[in-house]
């Protein structure tokens, strides 16, 4: 870990309180000049650090910048956390690590994605500094049929974290979108590699993208009517707390995935239950089959009733509301 990273960690641990340059230098066995150089670099990264003669340095307790030290403040010291200011895609990055043998539980986080994507490779708008984009590497010991359960567990974990950190109730649009006040605030994408011989995952990666604050130049016109944000007001350390809570909640659910104890909570949060929907299918998504949404089964598949009265279970695809 570099001097800069260690100093950031010390400032995060003492957020809102001053720590002297002399104390920092003594703890890290470096010079006062090295401390000042690191402080300048951290400020250039966007951290608001106050310097006062005879008191030292203080990290503003109102800032909301993602950092490893900030996440560990709520998550603890165990596990590997990799934080980027910008990256093409946290999912793509972890897929590369997985192919090279990285273990389960690695967390990759970024403040921006230049090539973020959701289900079916669709672009996920990931502007700088206003969102939280994170992925977790998994080594599942169960079959590929459980992929939808991984996504469902992720959806419940995100809802729980939003409620705990911001006190906001969140809903789930089957199978992978999170809504607040009728607007989409988050999306989840699970992908992986299969072992053809045994039908099990070699690895899986769950990616989560959240619109925490409103982008500086608003959302693109094609999603502006449907996209929402968690809050209009920036508050201290929201993204670090949210990331840590999602990770903790998801890993707890994931390790109990075969039992599916979260199914009842997922169904309580399910949007449009009992309502009229379209089941969207076809390569271009132009086939829309009308149905009524009944709920979900023990495998997180969607239970529906068609207009002819026949009931069915849908394990993949998309839905939309019938206005």
VEXVO-636343 format. One record per residue (C-alpha): y, x, z. Coordinates in steps of 0.05 Angstrom, whole numbers, plus 5000, padded with zeros to 4 digits. Each point is the difference from the previous one (the first is absolute). Last residue first. Layout:
N
YXZ/...
//
This chain:
323
501639744619/492950264994/499650635042/497250644971/493250345005/497050674982/493250294984/494050205041/494949695047/501049274981/495349495034/499049324968/500349265014/498949464947/504449395007/501949954926/507050255017/497150645027/499050155074/501250705027/497350495051/503050704993/495750605017/501550355066/492650155010/499249495056/503049464956/507349854984/504149364999/500049344962/505050154944/500249414952/498850154926/503450054932/497350544953/505250454969/497950454942/505950434978/498550595045/499850494941/492850215010/498049305022/500949675068/505149655044/497449485048/505649495005/501749685066/500649325034/500650055076/494949945056/501550725020/506350214962/501050655037/494750315045/502650225068/495049585039/494650234951/501350735014/499849885075/493349654993/497250574957/502150555049/493250065034/497050224934/493750275035/498650494943/507250255004/500050235072/502350714984/504849714950/503349535050/501850565048/502050454941/504749454975/503449885067/501350735013/502550154930/504449384996/503050165068/501550724981/503349824935/504249455032/502350475055/502050544950/503449484955/503949685057/502550655031/506849735020/502349354968/502849864931/502349294991/498049554942/492849955024/492949924974/502049974927/498749504944/497549994928/499049344963/506449874963/501850744992/493250164968/501750024926/507350155012/498650665035/501349995076/506850165030/504150614983/499750315069/493149715013/499649475056/496450255061/492750035021/496849844933/492850205015/494750364959/492950085025/494550414968/492749985021/495950584974/492449984995/494850554999/493050154974/499149255006/493049725000/495949724942/494250475015/499150384935/506749834968/503950315057/506749654995/507150264999/505849625031/505749514997/503649545048/507049744984/504649655050/506749674988/505949885045/506449585009/498549424954/504849435014/498649315030/503250155067/495550625008/494450134952/494450524997/495950084936/492750234995/495049444994/502149475004/507349895019/500550205072/505549775048/504650385047/503449815065/505750475020/500850335068/502150654967/495150525027/494549555027/500449454947/500650494942/494150405029/495649395006/501549784929/498550704973/493450035038/498049314974/501350214928/496350655009/493949635027/500349564938/500350614954/494050325035/496449334997/501249974925/496750684993/493849765038/496149874936/500350764988/494650105052/500750285071/500850685032/507350044982/503450694994/507349805004/506650334981/506249625023/506249874957/507349895016/506549774967/505549775047/506449744967/507550105001/500550764994/498750084925/497649444955/492749794994/499249434950/492549904993/497850064927/493549654983/493850425000/495249415007/502249925072/506250385021/503650604973/505150535020/502150494947/506450315026/498449855072/505250055055/500450095076/492850255001/493849975044/493050294994/495149875057/493350375003/495049555037/493650214968/498850724979/502550404941/494550234952/503750224938/499249324965/502949685063/506250444997/501249794928/499049265018/504950125056/505650224953/498749424952/500549505056/506450325026/503049924931/505050424959/502950335062/506750005036/502350205070/492850145017/496149945065/492950245011/496649775064/493350295022/496749715061/501450065075/506950145029/502049305021/501749384959/506849805028/503550685004/495150234947/503849584949/506750325017/497050705000/497049884931/506649744974/502949364971/507549915010/503049425039/506050245039/502949655061/497650505052/504250554968/496450665008/503650435052/501650734998/502950485052/503849855064/504650615009/503649834935/497949344970/495849914937/498149314976/494249924952/499749434950/493950164958/501049934925/495950584972/506450424998/500649895074/493150285009/501950624959/506250125042/495949935064/494950504973/505450514987/502949895069/493250115033/498750634959/506850275023/498249855072/494150464990/492649815004/494749975054/499149244990/501149805073/505550525010/503649834936/500049265018/502550135070/505650454974/501949484949/500749495055/496649325001/504449385001/497049315009/499749404952/493350244971/496850515046/493049984969/503249914931/504550615012/494050425021/496049784939/505850154953/500450695032/492650114987/500749784927/505950474989/496450585034/494249894952/493249725019/
//
